[in-house]
Amino acid sequence: MAPKEIDDVCEVQCFDDEKVNRLKPYAAESAGVAKIFKALADDTRAKIIHILSLDEELCVHDISSIIGSSIANTSHHLRLLHNMGLTKYRKEGKMVFYSLDDDHVRHLIAAGVEHAKEQK
């Protein structure tokens, strides 16, 4: 059995020098973008980011209740998001309140939620 031919690949090796040279520097601009999307690719973290994008700040217990996850799991994801620089927290006595630390992420999650609604 012969392998299936792939039609979506150029059959000759050639490229447009002008376009390559003009656009190549832009490739470096995407450094760090995958990290943000990796954080958002997890359903629990996406829920947390979305909820935090709608309110100023929430405590760990409230976030846990809203997303329907355990406090331990919620805390784990909040810690990861904080380490990625996407959330910040403040401590008030024995309470810890989280909020978004990056407005760009607020826009990304809003666009993602809007897109998901359109797909239904």
C-alpha positions as CSV (number, residue, x, y, z in Angstrom):
1,M,0.0,0.0,0.0
2,A,1.5,3.3,-1.1
3,P,1.6,6.2,1.4
4,K,-1.1,8.8,0.9
5,E,0.1,11.9,-1.0
6,I,0.0,15.1,0.9
7,D,-1.5,18.0,-1.1
8,D,-1.0,20.8,1.4
9,V,2.8,21.0,1.0
10,C,4.8,22.8,-1.7
11,E,6.3,20.5,-4.2
12,V,9.3,22.6,-4.9
13,Q,11.7,24.3,-2.5
14,C,11.6,28.0,-3.2
15,F,10.7,31.0,-1.1
16,D,10.2,34.7,-1.5
17,D,13.4,36.3,-0.2
18,E,11.7,39.7,0.3
19,K,8.8,38.4,2.3
20,V,11.0,36.1,4.4
21,N,13.5,38.9,5.3
22,R,10.7,41.4,6.0
23,L,8.6,39.0,8.2
24,K,11.3,37.0,9.9
25,P,11.9,39.6,12.7
26,Y,8.2,39.3,13.7
27,A,8.6,35.6,14.6
28,A,10.7,36.6,17.7
29,E,7.8,38.8,18.9
30,S,5.8,35.7,19.7
31,A,8.2,34.6,22.4
32,G,6.2,34.0,25.6
33,V,2.9,33.8,23.9
34,A,2.7,30.0,24.1
35,K,3.2,30.3,27.9
36,I,0.0,32.4,28.2
37,F,-2.0,30.1,26.0
38,K,-0.7,27.1,27.9
39,A,-2.0,28.6,31.1
40,L,-5.4,29.2,29.5
41,A,-5.5,25.8,27.8
42,D,-6.4,24.1,31.2
43,D,-10.1,24.2,31.8
44,T,-9.8,25.0,35.5
45,R,-7.3,27.8,34.9
46,A,-9.5,29.2,32.1
47,K,-12.5,29.3,34.5
48,I,-10.4,31.0,37.2
49,I,-9.1,33.6,34.8
50,H,-12.6,34.2,33.4
51,I,-14.1,34.6,36.9
52,L,-11.3,36.9,38.0
53,S,-11.8,39.0,34.8
54,L,-15.4,39.7,35.9
55,D,-14.8,40.9,39.4
56,E,-12.0,42.9,41.2
57,E,-10.8,40.1,43.5
58,L,-12.0,36.9,45.1
59,C,-10.8,34.7,47.9
60,V,-9.7,31.2,47.3
61,H,-12.8,29.7,48.9
62,D,-15.1,31.8,46.7
63,I,-13.2,30.9,43.5
64,S,-13.4,27.2,44.5
65,S,-17.1,27.4,45.1
66,I,-17.7,29.3,41.8
67,I,-15.8,26.9,39.6
68,G,-16.8,23.7,41.5
69,S,-13.4,22.6,42.4
70,S,-11.7,21.6,45.6
71,I,-9.9,24.3,47.6
72,A,-6.6,22.4,47.2
73,N,-7.0,22.1,43.4
74,T,-8.0,25.8,43.1
75,S,-5.1,26.9,45.3
76,H,-2.7,24.8,43.1
77,H,-4.0,26.5,39.9
78,L,-3.9,29.9,41.5
79,R,-0.3,29.4,42.5
80,L,0.6,28.4,38.9
81,L,-1.2,31.5,37.5
82,H,0.6,33.7,40.0
83,N,4.0,32.2,39.1
84,M,3.2,32.9,35.5
85,G,2.5,36.5,36.3
86,L,-1.1,36.4,35.4
87,T,-2.7,36.8,38.8
88,K,-1.7,38.7,42.0
89,Y,-2.9,38.3,45.5
90,R,-3.1,40.3,48.7
91,K,-3.4,38.9,52.2
92,E,-5.9,40.4,54.7
93,G,-5.5,38.7,58.0
94,K,-6.1,35.0,57.3
95,M,-7.8,35.6,54.0
96,V,-6.0,35.6,50.6
97,F,-7.7,37.6,47.7
98,Y,-6.7,37.0,44.1
99,S,-7.2,39.3,41.1
100,L,-5.8,39.5,37.6
101,D,-2.4,41.0,37.2
102,D,-2.5,41.5,33.4
103,D,-5.2,43.3,31.5
104,H,-4.2,41.7,28.3
105,V,-5.3,38.3,29.7
106,R,-8.7,39.8,30.5
107,H,-9.0,40.7,26.8
108,L,-7.8,37.2,25.7
109,I,-10.3,35.4,27.9
110,A,-13.1,37.7,26.8
111,A,-12.3,37.0,23.2
112,G,-12.1,33.3,23.9
113,V,-15.4,33.2,25.7
114,E,-17.1,35.2,23.0
115,H,-15.7,32.9,20.3
116,A,-16.9,29.8,22.3
117,K,-20.4,31.2,22.5
118,E,-20.5,31.7,18.7
119,Q,-19.5,28.1,18.2
120,K,-22.5,26.7,20.0
